[in-house]
Amino acid sequence: MSENKIPYKIYLSEDEMPHTWYNLRADMKNKPAPLLNPGTLQPMTAQELEGVFCSELVKQELDDQTAYFEIPREIRDFYKMYRPSPLVRAYCLEEKLQTPAHIYYKFEGNNTSGSHKLNSAIAQAYYAKQQGLKGVTTETGAGQWGTALSMACGYLGLDCRVFMVKCSYEQKPFRREVMKVYGSSVTPSPSETTNVGRKILAEFPGTSGSLGCAISEAVETAVSTPGYRYVLGSVLNQVLLHQSVIGLEAKTAMDKYGVKPDVIIGCAGGGSNLGGLIAPFMGEKLRGEADYRFIAVEPASCPSFTRGEYRYDFCDTGKVCPLSKMYTLGSGFMPSSDHAGGLRFHGMSSVLSQLYADGLMEAVSVKQTEVFEAAEYFARVEGILPAPESSHAILAAVNEAKRCRETGEEKTILFGLTGTGYFDLVAYEKFHDGVMSNYVPTDEEIARSLAQLPVVE
Ligand SMILES: *Cc1c(COP(=O)(O)O)cnc(C)c1O
């Protein structure tokens, strides 16, 4: 089909939506390192993991051989309520930038939770329900994951207990109430409902909480309540697997019009949207069928790829979770009060970490105010109010398109627009008032945090 036939939005029909998720690990020569039991330093067994996670999800987590997993019909039906998500040709942005580059973005914000996280939330809730469980527990910081999981559990009639970092609970009443609309119970963390919560409150009365503490409370509640398991919204292999629906749809849409991206860009917090977006393209690269450039964009305030080390570390501050080999800044690393709440995790998916270590993808870090400048520019040109997290990818894509303007290269750029920013207007306000921080950790700070890593190898 000729170039000028490409519509502003490429939608797939329901029949063209993927029936399977793609497991990138199956095509990786160097497999991501296994999760380790922090006590024995041996790989976590399925049995150990099943105390915390649903059985079917444990299978997906440990399977690095099966390339395709059938998406159950019930999940595909739920996907149809908000998918396929549009692949947008950013004609307006290209025009404004006067670039010869062709820019596409895959927009995942078209659902009430406002982000891609719903793609994995429904899958995890579905398997919990299948197993006959009563409910699930989780933590939420910025609130996107808690909202997505609440929607999924509300739909399936599954109980959902969310531990929300206390300062977010108080400062983000809208997120909190949306979760309640969908039937979740939302507890400010630390709370009096768990041993770990009571201990932390006794030690630090008046603390406003942390993600690490909320994780510990959610895990404790799951393992001590019959019929409950814990679920997590990013980082894990299973989450990347579910998010492959993003990349599979994008690739089908591009193939339909004979378009091949040269560069694929995504923001990276725990790595789930980026891992999902690049999956089928990276698969082709690994099998030697095609070549692409992949760029992870992270905040300069929490630069796991660009300034962290590839080591085994805890996934949580409370050090109750298994050890994962990943690019990390140290589980004790406390990013400054950065507004891109979803990108504040100290570590990174082990799949993406291995790909990065093998030189198969690149990473850049960007500063906060530049990100908001790009966000506002994008909102004015393309209309969508982007989430701050997503705006990291916007900035990198715009920079790439500007380089094409200088070199005259007609590159095709694909980036992931992971969500909308309606719940992030306090951050936009700070940006407008000129009080947004651009804090970048010093080498000493990072070294101090890395010195605390567990010794494994
Ligand atoms: C959570 C979130 C992210 C980052 O998480 P990943 O697991 O790295 O994808 C990015 N964008 C939005 C809108 C989010 O909610």
The ligand as an SDF file (V2000), in Angstrom:
LIG
                    3D

 15 15  0  0  0  0  0  0  0  0999 V2000
    3.5720    2.2060   35.6540 C   0  0  0  0  0  0  0  0  0  0  0  0
    3.6790    3.0410   34.4580 C   0  0  0  0  0  0  0  0  0  0  0  0
    4.8570    3.0780   33.6740 C   0  0  0  0  0  0  0  0  0  0  0  0
    6.1170    2.3500   34.0250 C   0  0  0  0  0  0  0  0  0  0  0  0
    6.0260    0.9980   34.2670 O   0  0  0  0  0  0  0  0  0  0  0  0
    6.7150   -0.0810   33.3260 P   0  0  0  0  0  0  0  0  0  0  0  0
    6.5170   -1.3620   34.0350 O   0  0  0  0  0  0  0  0  0  0  0  0
    8.1560    0.2880   33.1680 O   0  0  0  0  0  0  0  0  0  0  0  0
    5.9930   -0.0360   32.0430 O   0  0  0  0  0  0  0  0  0  0  0  0
    4.8530    3.8450   32.5230 C   0  0  0  0  0  0  0  0  0  0  0  0
    3.7840    4.5800   32.1680 N   0  0  0  0  0  0  0  0  0  0  0  0
    2.6610    4.5780   32.8920 C   0  0  0  0  0  0  0  0  0  0  0  0
    1.5140    5.4300   32.4410 C   0  0  0  0  0  0  0  0  0  0  0  0
    2.5560    3.8160   34.0620 C   0  0  0  0  0  0  0  0  0  0  0  0
    1.4360    3.8140   34.7610 O   0  0  0  0  0  0  0  0  0  0  0  0
  1  2  1  0
  2  3  1  0
  2 14  2  0
  3  4  1  0
  3 10  2  0
  4  5  1  0
  5  6  1  0
  6  7  2  0
  6  8  1  0
  6  9  1  0
 10 11  1  0
 11 12  2  0
 12 13  1  0
 12 14  1  0
 14 15  1  0
M  END
$$$$
